[in-house]
Amino acid sequence: MRVLVVEDEPDLLRSLTQALQEEGYAVDGAADGETGLFNAQNYDYDAVVLDVMLPKVDGWEILRRLRKTKKTPVLMLTARDQPKDRVRGLDTGADDYVVKPFDLAELFARLRALIRRSAGRTSNVLAVGDVVIDTGARQISRGGQAVALTAREYALVEFLALHQGRVVTRTTLYEHLFDENESTLSNLLDVHVSNIRKKLGAEFITTRRGHGYCVGGAE
Amino acid sequence: MIFQSIRWRLQVWYGLVFLALLSGFGVTAYALLRDVQLRHLDGEFQRRIGPLSNSLRPPPGGPRPFFPFFPNQFTNSPGPPPDGLRPDGFRMGRGARRGDQGDQGERGGRGGRGDDLPDGGSPEERGFPRPDGPGFQFRLPSEQAALFGSESNSFYYVVWGPGGQELARSEAAPRDVPRPASAGAAAGPPEPRMRGVLREMYHATPGGGVVLVGRSIAEELAGLRRLAWKLAVAGGVVLLLGSTGGWWVATRAIRPIEDISATAVKIAAGDLSQRISAADTDNELGRLAAVLNSTFARLEAAFAQQQQFTSDAAHELRTPVTVMLAQTQTALTRERGAAEYRATVEACQRAAQRMRKLMESLLELARLDAGQETLLRMPFDLSKTVGDCVDLVAPLAEARGLKIHCAVPSLPCVGDPERMGRVVTNLLDNAIEYNQESGEVRIAGERQGGTVILSVSNSGPGIAAEDLPRIFERFYRTDKARSGSGGHTGLGLAISKAIVEGHGGSLEAASQPGRGATFTVRLPGEG
């Protein structure tokens, strides 16, 4: 999962980025509205965490312009908790709303729900064959037995499971699993896939040569 | 409860006043009409009583019969008296009556002339019964006697001799006519009296006799009673109509007050956007409504400003709290290295410092607002303060490659040097913050008359025209990003302005976009 955080307070941006990375997200940070809008328009993020008060271009404006081209789920962060502000945010196209100060746990839960909904899922628990993925607890079990995965491996499995039945291209995977600062080696993905096959069974991930990867029954 | 209502009170007072006016009018009209009727009757009586008096003759050798009270009737003056004055001094009514009176007077005059004839004059006089008084004779000429009929409502007369014995009475006279007690020794003008429905007039003749003329005025009294009833009914109808009209007028007059009160109630309940709908603004209530509306508008604006300020202040506090929460919650998710903990603690410290700064600013503003902040009033040299402040910000300017030009002569003034130092520091901070790379900051000072002028200008991008009038507003930032870049609270200029104004001075900003901004402080100088 790749997330964009647009926040002008440096300390907050830093801790949000770190916390999200530790949750297994690939995180891009933007400290002002212009950069944020550029990133949001040019990458396919799984979600955008957007502060309302920003230098140069404010959150409302980013949201308005972004909605012209992208359906990326947007979670607004704001210090304004007046109902009219929330209504305005939701009506402009925000998918959710978190008022500062917030608890990180709540922010993450809302973010997970946002991503889940945008993938068309309603439950935290995804099942692919005998593999069960609990996105809330970030745990994977196979045949009732918990399987230990690295954060990156988990993210890869979760992303594929969210889009199960569909072929996910390598480019998409790179875009959603690595942030802009990571120098992505072309075979890094193959290493992760091979490790996952060792832990969850070789048949868990199917390779469609020339297209990408797929989990679950492909149509 | 009902009398708590102005409308009801108005109505009651209105009704009472109306009732009093109507009753006064009715009673007066009734009394006047009654008076006119009685006077008319009395006139009739007087016309009859004169001849009667003259018909009562004292014994021969006694005083000559005379009747000084009816001179007109007994002199031969032709026609009515001058001025139309009736003999009893009352102005006569209509012409018809005057003619009538004149006619009667003519007849009375004739009667009087007849009376004036010497004894044994006309033959009819002998036909009268001779009253058995001590020498008193009562002889009424027949033409006069004809004036007293026999019906129950015709005029009657009774004549008493000096001893109280009845000398004569007409046919219609009631049985029991008492001799008027007051008609005593002295002969006076005829006096009227009422006995039940009987109106009588008596007169003591100079010889000691008494003549009385009367008539039952039951009919007239009944007429007057009918009149009184009509007046009462008409008055009642008028009162009812008037009260209805009064109620309508009161309701109309009260309606704007009710509007005002209803609006005020809504405003008291917290809806400050309510206004009184004043249709006609030209009367007193319309003007009151306009005054109230403008008061409400100012209240609403003040409230909105206060609300904005509070919400801005809360917002400014939210950001550092959010930082602290995010930092600590992230740090606590797992074991960290010392460097990471250190970074977290430092971030928390920055956030806490920011909150402290904000709280201090808010408190200072609140005290300045309330006038509680007592500013020192001591003589000091503003140029020295400026020098200290320049030293303070010099490293900051150097770090940004800015040059500070300070050319300030000695500026003696009276005030609070520490507070003024804060103002100057704040202006310098802004001049450095909103400057361009390798720009400059100029500080100039001069004395103009009794005023000390200090200006701080920079070579930055300047302030946009739409921002210029608002930069002294609390939490107003030309850059819409609220959360603090460079640790500014957004209150610096507001506090500076409050401090300078607390010194009796002024702080103004001028700017041309692209050509920097200049802040000018004016302070009253020393002495």
Interface residues (C-beta under 8 A of the other chain):
Chain A: D8 E9 D11 L12 R14 S15 L16 Q18 A19 E22 D32 D51 M53 L54 P55 K56 D58 A79 R80 Q82 K100 P101 F102 D103 L104 A105
Chain B: S311 A314 H315 R318 T319 V321 T322 V323 M324 L325 A326 Q327 Q329 T330 T333 R334 T344 A347 R350 A351 D479 K480 A481 R482 S483 G484 S485
